[in-house]
Amino acid sequence: MDDYRRIADRIADDIAAGRLRPGQRLPPQRAFARRRGIAASTAGRVYGELVRRGLVVGEVGRGTFVRAAPPAPAGRALAEPGAADPPVNLELNYPSAPGQSELLAPALAPLLRPDVLAEAMRPAAATGTAPAREAAAALLSCAPGGPPVPAATLAPADTPAPGWHPAPDRVLFTGNARQAVAAALASLVRPGGRVGVEPLTYPPVKGIAARLGITLVPLAADAQGLCPRSVAAAHRSAPLSALYVQPVLHNPTSVTTGAARLRELAGTVTGLGIPVVEDRIWSFLADPAPGPLAAHAPGLTHVVDGLSKRVAPGLTVGFLVVPPDRVDAVAEAVRSGGWSAGRFALEAAVRWTADGTVARLVAAKRADAARRRRILAEELAGFAVRSAPRSCFAWWELPAPWRADTFTAAAAAHGIAVTPGPAFAVDPGRTPDAVRLGLASVPEPDLRRALRTLAGVARAGAR
């Protein structure tokens, strides 16, 4: 075992034993290195390992704080520090519908026949299969300003329905939507290139950019989403190689960009020739939702979507709809990155789409999200919380004097995991005192109790 892991294990033991308490600040990395007689780089790896394990949270300019709660005696209530109940994880965010497994099972049964299974176990190309391309194109099709259109309602090919209906031959597949983002960016941006993003963005995009040697450029956003003028100004300063945007139910703020702003943004990127990676992973919950940016800038926009949220996180497929002249380049990026989808998952996706399972799950998850959003509104009434009517997450701007790091640690002391706002910030010098709450992954009674507890913590600390 590496030395840094052994040191991390000892600190983890101190946290578990209560020798390091939730909210306690660890020494700066250089001071830690001097005390332990190790290199500064090793200290950095220790702290990184602790962050990876979810034991600490750090913010640039503020320090690193313990976030995990030590074990406590049984029988204490959730509202008490060190609750014995299993931690309530409001970091995870995978919606699940009642009876989901029963809905999914019938379509999988035929795949288990030996003759079918042998074919389903073969490798899949980035272009997938013809049935998979047809199914994905139908699933992602949108009526004007509305949600995806069921495949059965689409007009024949010679009389196309209005709206956005991607051509099947422009659809590519990856193992999940995160890999689709990586493949799109890898195909568009060379190392050292600049990619414009919203000032708060999906955290894995920061990791993808770091691995690809890409610089993320935070752009201005408002209540309508990304500001086109900010795109133009950043591009004039130094050319942008691409944009990454989440125009529907932006994670973490839940903002959805309206049709007028989408058209304005499309005009800006078209005039400047800037390619776009449009992440629509949460768009299935919006009802109605505006059509994609790709409907207004089809020659530049690479649409990312997937099944992990619609269906289940354990059997995922990522979708990429790319401009016609970009199919080969993006497919090569998928291949070289090792991001191809599994053939079994593709076969399952085709069946779930064709038999209506995906549509039924989407309807159930929209209803579930609406119920959970009402719980949020009831329990956090009076706080500065942003969340759409069918969003699976909420952005909570904390009352003073709370900071994101200390509130995250205080929540952990009550057995509740939340995501600190700085995890989403692109500019390390501008870290918001906010947290994101995932609403989808815990039972509704636990969600209500957790939100009530967090409201009490916030009020007590603000006195």
MONORNOR-V281535 format. One record per pair of residues at least 24 apart in sequence whose ideal C-beta (glycine too) atoms are under 8 Angstrom apart, sorted by the first residue. I is the first residue (numbers start at 1). J is the second residue. D is the distance in Angstrom with one decimal. If there is no record, write none. Layout:
i={I I}
j={J J}
d={D D}
This chain:
i={2 3 3 4 4 4 4 5 7 7 7 7 8 8 8 8 11 11 11 12 12 12 15 15 15 15 16 16 16 17 18 20 21 21 21 22 22 22 22 22 22 22 22 22 22 23 23 23 23 23 23 24 24 25 25 25 25 26 26 26 26 26 28 29 54 57 57 57 57 58 59 59 59 59 59 59 60 60 60 60 61 61 61 62 62 62 63 65 65 65 65 66 67 67 67 68 69 69 69 69 78 78 78 78 78 78 79 79 79 79 79 80 81 81 82 82 82 83 83 85 86 87 87 87 87 88 88 88 88 88 88 88 88 89 89 89 89 90 90 90 90 90 90 90 90 90 90 90 91 91 91 91 92 92 92 93 93 93 93 93 93 94 94 94 94 94 94 95 95 95 95 95 95 95 95 96 96 96 96 96 97 97 97 97 98 98 100 100 100 103 103 103 104 104 104 104 106 107 107 107 107 107 108 108 110 111 111 111 111 116 119 120 120 120 121 121 122 123 123 124 124 124 124 124 124 125 125 125 126 126 126 126 126 126 126 126 127 127 127 127 127 128 128 128 128 128 129 129 129 129 130 131 132 132 132 132 132 132 133 133 133 134 135 135 135 135 136 136 136 136 136 136 137 137 137 137 137 137 138 139 139 139 140 140 140 140 140 140 140 141 141 142 142 142 142 143 144 145 145 145 145 145 146 146 146 147 147 147 147 147 147 148 148 148 150 150 151 151 163 163 164 164 164 164 166 166 166 167 169 170 170 170 170 170 171 171 171 172 172 172 172 172 172 172 172 173 173 173 173 173 173 173 173 174 174 174 174 174 174 174 174 175 175 175 175 175 175 175 175 176 176 176 176 176 177 177 177 177 177 177 177 177 177 178 178 178 179 179 179 179 180 180 180 180 180 180 180 181 181 181 181 181 181 182 182 182 182 182 183 183 183 183 183 183 184 184 184 184 184 184 184 185 185 185 185 185 185 186 186 186 186 187 187 187 187 187 188 188 188 188 188 189 189 189 190 193 193 194 194 194 194 194 195 195 195 195 195 196 196 196 196 196 196 196 196 196 197 197 197 197 198 198 198 198 198 198 199 199 199 199 200 200 200 200 200 200 200 200 201 201 201 201 202 202 202 202 203 203 205 206 214 216 216 217 218 218 218 221 223 224 224 224 224 225 225 225 225 225 225 225 226 226 226 228 228 228 228 228 231 231 231 231 231 232 232 235 235 240 240 241 241 242 242 242 242 243 243 243 243 243 244 244 244 245 245 245 245 245 246 246 246 246 247 247 247 247 247 248 248 248 248 248 248 249 249 249 249 249 249 249 249 251 251 251 251 252 252 252 252 252 252 253 253 254 254 254 254 254 254 254 255 255 256 256 256 256 257 258 259 259 262 262 262 262 263 265 265 266 266 266 267 269 269 270 270 270 273 274 275 275 275 276 276 276 277 277 278 278 278 279 279 280 280 281 281 281 281 282 282 282 284 284 284 284 284 285 285 285 285 285 285 285 285 286 286 287 287 294 298 299 299 299 302 302 307 307 307 307 309 309 310 310 310 310 311 311 311 311 311 315 315 315 316 317 317 317 317 366 368 369 369 371 372 372 372 372 373 375 375 375 375 375 376 376 376 378 379 379 379 379 380 380 380 383 383 387 391 392 392 392 393 393 393 393 393 394 394 394 395 395 395 396 396 396 396 397 397 397 398 398 398 398 399 399 399 399 400 400 401 401 402 402 402 402 403 404 404 404 404 404 406 407 407 407 407 407 408 410 410 411 411 411 414 414 414 416 416 416 418}
j={45 38 42 42 45 46 49 49 36 38 42 46 46 49 50 53 46 50 55 50 53 55 55 66 68 70 68 70 71 70 70 66 66 70 413 66 67 68 69 70 81 409 410 412 413 65 66 406 409 410 413 65 66 63 64 65 66 56 63 64 65 66 63 64 417 405 408 409 420 405 403 404 405 420 422 431 422 428 429 431 428 429 431 403 405 431 405 405 406 408 409 409 408 409 412 412 412 413 414 415 414 415 416 449 450 453 414 449 452 453 456 414 413 414 413 414 415 414 415 415 415 412 415 416 417 415 416 417 442 446 447 449 450 417 438 441 442 416 417 418 419 437 438 439 441 442 447 450 417 418 419 438 438 440 441 392 393 438 439 440 441 308 309 312 313 440 441 285 309 365 368 369 392 440 441 312 365 368 440 441 361 364 365 368 364 368 312 361 364 357 360 361 311 312 352 357 355 348 351 352 355 357 348 351 351 344 347 348 351 347 343 343 344 347 343 344 343 340 343 173 340 341 342 343 346 331 335 340 172 173 174 330 331 334 335 340 171 172 173 327 331 171 172 173 341 346 343 346 347 350 168 350 171 173 346 347 349 350 168 169 171 168 349 350 353 354 168 171 173 319 349 353 165 166 167 168 171 321 353 319 353 358 166 171 280 303 305 319 321 165 166 289 291 292 295 291 291 259 288 289 290 291 288 289 291 283 284 286 287 288 289 283 284 362 356 359 353 354 291 295 291 292 294 295 294 303 321 324 327 321 322 323 324 327 319 320 321 319 320 321 322 327 330 331 334 317 318 319 320 334 340 341 346 317 318 319 320 334 339 340 341 316 317 318 339 340 341 342 345 306 308 316 317 318 279 281 304 305 306 308 316 318 319 204 208 318 318 334 337 339 304 305 306 318 319 320 339 205 208 244 277 279 304 208 211 212 337 339 320 330 333 334 337 339 277 302 304 320 322 330 333 209 212 214 242 244 277 212 333 336 337 326 329 330 332 333 241 242 275 277 302 214 241 242 241 241 242 234 238 239 240 241 240 241 242 243 244 230 231 234 235 240 242 243 244 274 243 244 245 426 225 226 245 246 250 426 425 426 427 430 250 252 253 421 424 425 426 432 244 246 424 426 246 251 279 424 423 424 244 426 241 244 426 426 426 427 430 255 255 255 257 258 261 250 255 256 257 258 261 265 257 261 265 261 264 265 267 268 265 268 269 272 274 268 272 272 274 272 274 274 275 274 275 276 277 269 274 275 276 277 276 277 279 276 277 278 279 293 279 280 281 282 278 280 290 292 293 280 282 283 286 289 290 282 283 285 286 289 388 390 391 282 393 424 436 393 395 419 421 424 436 386 395 386 387 388 391 393 394 395 386 388 286 289 290 388 290 290 290 291 290 291 293 296 296 293 296 293 296 297 296 297 300 297 299 300 300 300 300 301 302 300 301 302 302 304 302 303 304 304 305 304 305 305 306 308 309 309 391 392 309 310 362 365 366 309 362 365 366 369 390 391 392 388 390 366 390 321 323 323 324 325 326 330 345 349 352 358 365 392 358 361 362 365 349 352 357 358 361 344 345 348 345 341 345 346 349 390 440 439 440 444 439 440 444 447 439 439 444 447 448 451 437 439 451 448 448 451 452 455 451 454 455 455 458 439 439 438 439 440 436 437 438 439 440 436 437 439 421 434 436 434 435 436 437 432 433 434 433 434 435 458 458 459 461 462 433 462 461 462 433 458 461 462 433 431 432 433 434 435 461 433 435 457 458 461 435 457 461 435 454 457 453 454 457 450 453 454 454}
d={7.8 7.2 6.4 5.2 4.1 4.8 6.2 6.2 6.6 7.3 7.7 4.9 5.1 4.1 5.6 7.4 7.2 6.2 7.5 7.2 6.7 5.9 5.6 5.8 5.4 6.6 7.8 5.8 6.8 6.7 4.1 5.1 6.4 7.5 8.0 5.5 6.5 6.9 5.3 7.8 7.9 4.7 7.0 5.2 3.9 6.0 6.5 5.9 3.8 6.2 6.9 6.8 4.8 5.0 6.9 5.4 8.0 6.5 7.0 4.5 7.1 7.1 7.0 7.9 7.2 5.5 5.2 6.9 5.4 7.5 7.8 6.8 5.2 7.3 4.9 5.3 7.5 4.0 7.2 6.6 7.7 7.5 7.6 7.1 5.9 7.7 7.6 4.9 6.9 7.7 5.1 6.2 5.5 4.9 4.5 5.7 5.1 4.9 7.4 6.1 6.9 6.3 8.0 5.1 6.9 5.6 6.9 7.8 7.6 4.8 6.5 7.4 4.7 5.9 6.5 8.0 7.5 6.2 4.0 5.9 7.6 7.8 4.8 6.8 5.8 6.1 4.8 7.1 5.5 5.4 7.7 7.7 4.4 4.7 7.6 6.4 6.6 6.2 6.0 5.1 7.7 4.9 4.8 7.4 7.8 7.0 7.9 6.4 4.8 6.5 4.9 5.8 5.6 7.9 4.2 5.5 5.6 3.5 7.4 5.1 5.9 7.2 6.9 7.6 4.7 6.0 5.3 7.9 6.2 4.5 6.2 6.5 5.4 4.1 7.8 7.5 7.8 7.8 7.2 7.5 5.3 3.6 5.3 6.3 6.9 8.0 6.7 6.6 7.9 5.3 6.2 6.4 7.1 6.9 6.8 6.5 7.5 6.4 3.7 5.2 5.8 6.0 6.0 7.6 7.4 6.7 5.8 6.6 7.7 8.0 7.6 5.4 4.6 4.7 6.6 6.5 5.2 7.1 6.5 6.8 5.7 5.4 6.4 4.1 5.6 7.6 7.9 6.9 5.0 6.4 7.5 7.6 4.0 3.9 5.8 5.7 7.9 6.2 7.5 7.8 6.2 7.2 7.3 4.3 6.7 5.4 7.9 6.2 8.0 7.6 7.5 4.9 7.9 6.6 4.6 7.9 6.5 5.4 3.9 6.8 4.7 5.1 6.5 4.7 4.2 6.4 7.5 4.8 7.4 5.1 7.5 7.7 7.0 5.0 6.8 4.4 5.6 7.8 6.9 7.9 5.4 6.5 5.8 8.0 8.0 7.1 5.9 6.4 6.5 4.4 6.9 7.7 4.6 6.7 7.5 7.8 6.4 5.9 5.9 7.9 5.5 6.1 4.4 7.1 7.6 7.8 7.2 6.9 5.3 5.8 5.8 8.0 6.6 7.8 7.8 5.7 6.9 7.4 6.1 7.4 4.7 5.7 6.5 4.1 7.6 7.2 4.4 7.7 7.2 5.4 5.7 7.3 6.1 6.2 6.4 7.1 5.6 7.6 4.3 7.9 6.4 7.0 5.8 5.7 6.2 6.0 6.6 6.6 7.3 7.8 7.1 4.1 6.4 7.7 3.7 7.9 6.6 5.8 4.5 6.7 5.7 6.4 7.5 6.3 5.8 6.8 5.4 6.7 7.7 5.8 5.8 4.2 7.3 4.7 7.3 5.0 5.5 6.4 3.4 6.5 7.7 4.3 7.5 5.4 7.6 7.2 5.4 7.7 7.1 3.8 4.5 7.8 6.8 3.8 6.6 4.7 7.6 6.4 6.3 7.1 6.2 6.4 5.5 4.8 7.9 7.5 6.2 6.4 6.6 6.0 4.5 4.6 5.8 5.3 4.6 4.4 6.5 6.3 7.5 6.3 7.5 7.3 6.1 6.5 6.7 7.0 6.2 5.8 4.5 7.8 6.1 7.1 4.9 4.6 7.3 3.9 6.2 4.6 5.1 7.3 7.5 5.2 4.2 5.5 7.2 3.7 7.6 7.9 6.1 7.1 5.2 5.9 6.7 6.1 5.0 6.8 5.7 8.0 5.9 5.6 7.7 4.8 7.5 4.6 7.5 7.6 7.2 5.0 7.4 5.8 7.5 5.7 6.6 6.9 6.6 7.8 7.0 5.8 6.6 7.3 7.8 6.1 6.3 7.7 4.2 6.2 7.3 7.3 7.0 7.5 6.2 5.7 6.7 5.4 6.9 7.5 4.9 6.0 5.9 7.1 7.8 8.0 5.1 7.7 4.0 4.9 7.9 7.5 6.6 7.4 5.8 5.9 4.5 6.7 5.5 7.4 3.4 8.0 5.8 7.8 7.1 8.0 6.3 7.7 5.0 4.9 7.4 4.0 7.2 5.3 6.9 7.4 7.1 5.7 6.6 5.4 6.5 7.9 5.4 7.9 7.5 6.5 4.6 6.7 6.2 6.7 5.9 7.4 4.7 6.9 7.8 4.7 6.9 6.4 7.4 5.9 6.9 7.1 4.7 7.8 7.9 7.7 6.5 7.5 7.5 7.5 6.0 5.6 6.3 4.0 5.4 5.1 7.1 3.9 6.7 6.1 5.8 8.0 5.9 8.0 5.5 6.7 6.5 7.8 7.8 6.0 4.8 7.5 7.7 5.3 4.0 5.5 4.8 5.8 4.9 4.2 4.1 6.8 7.0 6.6 7.7 8.0 6.0 6.5 7.1 6.5 6.8 6.2 4.6 7.5 5.9 7.8 5.4 6.0 5.5 6.4 8.0 5.8 3.4 4.1 7.9 5.7 5.7 5.3 7.8 6.6 7.4 6.9 5.0 7.6 6.8 5.6 4.6 6.7 5.0 6.3 6.8 5.1 6.6 4.8 8.0 6.6 4.9 6.0 5.8 7.7 5.9 6.5 7.6 7.1 6.9 5.3 5.2 7.7 7.9 8.0 7.9 6.8 5.7 5.5 4.6 6.9 6.7 7.2 6.5 5.9 6.5 6.7 6.5 5.1 7.9 7.9 7.0 7.0 7.9 5.8 7.9 7.6 7.9 7.8 5.8 6.2 5.9 7.4 7.8 6.4 7.9 6.4 6.1 8.0 5.4 6.1 6.6 5.1 5.0 6.2 4.9 5.4 7.6 7.4 7.1 6.8 4.4 6.8 6.6 6.3 7.1 7.8 6.5 5.9 5.2 6.7 7.4 6.2 6.4 8.0 6.1 3.7 5.1 5.8 5.9 7.6 5.7 7.1 6.7 7.8 7.5 6.9 5.4 4.1 5.7 6.3 5.3 6.0 7.6 7.1 4.6 6.4 7.9 6.0 5.8 5.8 5.3 7.5 6.1 7.1 7.0 4.7 5.0 6.0 6.8 6.6 5.9 7.9 7.9 4.3 8.0 6.6 7.2 7.1 6.4 6.5 5.4 6.7 5.1 6.8 6.8 5.2 6.1 6.0 7.9 7.9 6.1 7.4 7.2 7.3 6.3 5.4 6.8 7.6 6.1 6.6 5.4 7.7 6.5 5.0 6.5 6.3 7.5}
